[in-house]
Amino acid sequence: MESTPVLKTARLLLTPLQLSDAPAIQELFPIGRSSVTSTAECLGPTPTMAR
C-alpha cells in the first residue's frame, strides 16, 4: 500500500490526516449532523442562500 503524499507549495502544506487531527475535525463536523449542512455552514452563505 502506498503512503499518502505530502503536498507542498510556497503557501500551502498538506499532510495526511492523523489521529491527533480528530478533535478539530469533530468540532467542524459534529456527529449527528449531515456533512452537507456542516460543510455549508463552514463555507458561509452563498448568493443563492442569501435570498
VENKATA-V673801 format. One record per residue. N is the residue number from 1. SS is DSSP state (H for helix, E for strand, C for the rest). PSI is psi in radians with two decimals (NA if undefined). D_FIRST is the distance of its C-alpha to the first C-alpha in whole Angstrom. Layout:
n: [N & N]
ss: [SS & SS]
psi: [PSI & PSI]
d_first: [D_FIRST & D_FIRST]
//
This chain:
n: [1 & 2 & 3 & 4 & 5 & 6 & 7 & 8 & 9 & 10 & 11 & 12 & 13 & 14 & 15 & 16 & 17 & 18 & 19 & 20 & 21 & 22 & 23 & 24 & 25 & 26 & 27 & 28 & 29 & 30 & 31 & 32 & 33 & 34 & 35 & 36 & 37 & 38 & 39 & 40 & 41 & 42 & 43 & 44 & 45 & 46 & 47 & 48 & 49 & 50 & 51]
ss: [C & C & C & C & C & C & E & E & C & C & C & C & E & E & C & C & C & C & H & H & H & H & H & H & H & H & H & H & C & C & C & C & C & C & H & H & H & H & H & H & H & H & H & C & C & C & C & C & C & C & C]
psi: [2.29 & 2.56 & 2.73 & 2.27 & 2.71 & 2.23 & 2.21 & 2.31 & -3.09 & -0.49 & -0.02 & 2.45 & 1.98 & 2.14 & 2.77 & 2.61 & 2.57 & 2.85 & -0.57 & -0.25 & -0.25 & -0.82 & -0.73 & -0.68 & -0.73 & -0.53 & -0.70 & -0.60 & 1.34 & 2.56 & 2.44 & -0.11 & 2.55 & 2.51 & -0.49 & -0.81 & -0.82 & -0.74 & -0.74 & -0.68 & -0.64 & -0.62 & -0.40 & 3.09 & 2.56 & 2.92 & -0.64 & -0.44 & -0.40 & -0.18 & NA]
d_first: [0 & 4 & 7 & 9 & 12 & 16 & 18 & 22 & 25 & 29 & 29 & 26 & 23 & 20 & 17 & 14 & 16 & 17 & 19 & 22 & 22 & 23 & 27 & 27 & 25 & 27 & 30 & 29 & 28 & 30 & 30 & 32 & 32 & 31 & 28 & 30 & 33 & 32 & 30 & 33 & 35 & 33 & 34 & 37 & 40 & 40 & 43 & 43 & 42 & 45 & 48]
//
